[in-house]
Amino acid sequence: MADDDLKTFTSDELAQFDGNGRRAYVAIDGVVYDVTHEESWEYGKHYGLTAGKDLSKEIEGTPHGKSILGKLKVVGKLVD
């Protein structure tokens, strides 16, 4: 999918995808990823983190860092 074809999300729109009865999305460095079916993101929660947010700073402190991002589906880009 080309960059121009990606859905754009504002922070408010991203917040709707919190995994609480909905899909779970997270943004890292402006890219929005779908973590809905990731076992470790059950109900939109992951070791104290919550889906529906920009977690660019928080991912730096995780054991896996950004290495995990390659296996996640890209669904859009964060525009604000």
Contacts in CASP RR format, 6 or more apart in sequence:
PFRMAT RR
TARGET T0000
AUTHOR 0000-0000-0000
METHOD contacts of the structure
MODEL  1
MADDDLKTFTSDELAQFDGNGRRAYVAIDGVVYDVTHEESWEYGKHYGLT
AGKDLSKEIEGTPHGKSILGKLKVVGKLVD
1 74 0 8 1.000
3 77 0 8 1.000
6 32 0 8 1.000
6 74 0 8 1.000
6 75 0 8 1.000
6 76 0 8 1.000
6 77 0 8 1.000
7 32 0 8 1.000
7 75 0 8 1.000
7 76 0 8 1.000
7 77 0 8 1.000
8 76 0 8 1.000
8 77 0 8 1.000
8 78 0 8 1.000
8 79 0 8 1.000
9 25 0 8 1.000
9 27 0 8 1.000
9 32 0 8 1.000
9 76 0 8 1.000
9 77 0 8 1.000
9 78 0 8 1.000
9 79 0 8 1.000
10 78 0 8 1.000
10 79 0 8 1.000
10 80 0 8 1.000
11 54 0 8 1.000
11 78 0 8 1.000
11 80 0 8 1.000
14 25 0 8 1.000
14 27 0 8 1.000
14 32 0 8 1.000
14 52 0 8 1.000
14 53 0 8 1.000
14 54 0 8 1.000
14 78 0 8 1.000
15 52 0 8 1.000
15 53 0 8 1.000
16 22 0 8 1.000
16 52 0 8 1.000
17 23 0 8 1.000
17 24 0 8 1.000
17 25 0 8 1.000
17 51 0 8 1.000
17 52 0 8 1.000
18 24 0 8 1.000
18 44 0 8 1.000
18 50 0 8 1.000
18 51 0 8 1.000
18 52 0 8 1.000
19 36 0 8 1.000
19 41 0 8 1.000
19 43 0 8 1.000
19 44 0 8 1.000
19 51 0 8 1.000
19 52 0 8 1.000
20 43 0 8 1.000
20 44 0 8 1.000
23 34 0 8 1.000
23 36 0 8 1.000
24 34 0 8 1.000
24 35 0 8 1.000
24 36 0 8 1.000
24 38 0 8 1.000
24 41 0 8 1.000
24 44 0 8 1.000
24 51 0 8 1.000
24 52 0 8 1.000
25 32 0 8 1.000
25 33 0 8 1.000
25 34 0 8 1.000
25 35 0 8 1.000
25 36 0 8 1.000
25 51 0 8 1.000
25 52 0 8 1.000
25 75 0 8 1.000
26 32 0 8 1.000
26 33 0 8 1.000
26 35 0 8 1.000
26 49 0 8 1.000
26 51 0 8 1.000
26 52 0 8 1.000
26 53 0 8 1.000
26 54 0 8 1.000
26 55 0 8 1.000
27 33 0 8 1.000
27 52 0 8 1.000
27 53 0 8 1.000
27 54 0 8 1.000
27 55 0 8 1.000
27 56 0 8 1.000
27 78 0 8 1.000
28 54 0 8 1.000
28 55 0 8 1.000
28 56 0 8 1.000
28 59 0 8 1.000
28 66 0 8 1.000
28 69 0 8 1.000
29 56 0 8 1.000
30 54 0 8 1.000
30 56 0 8 1.000
30 77 0 8 1.000
30 78 0 8 1.000
31 69 0 8 1.000
31 74 0 8 1.000
31 76 0 8 1.000
31 77 0 8 1.000
31 78 0 8 1.000
32 74 0 8 1.000
32 75 0 8 1.000
32 76 0 8 1.000
32 77 0 8 1.000
32 78 0 8 1.000
33 69 0 8 1.000
33 72 0 8 1.000
33 73 0 8 1.000
33 74 0 8 1.000
33 75 0 8 1.000
34 72 0 8 1.000
34 73 0 8 1.000
34 74 0 8 1.000
34 75 0 8 1.000
35 41 0 8 1.000
35 44 0 8 1.000
35 46 0 8 1.000
35 51 0 8 1.000
35 72 0 8 1.000
38 46 0 8 1.000
38 72 0 8 1.000
40 46 0 8 1.000
40 47 0 8 1.000
41 51 0 8 1.000
44 50 0 8 1.000
44 51 0 8 1.000
44 52 0 8 1.000
45 51 0 8 1.000
47 62 0 8 1.000
49 55 0 8 1.000
49 58 0 8 1.000
54 78 0 8 1.000
59 65 0 8 1.000
59 66 0 8 1.000
62 68 0 8 1.000
END
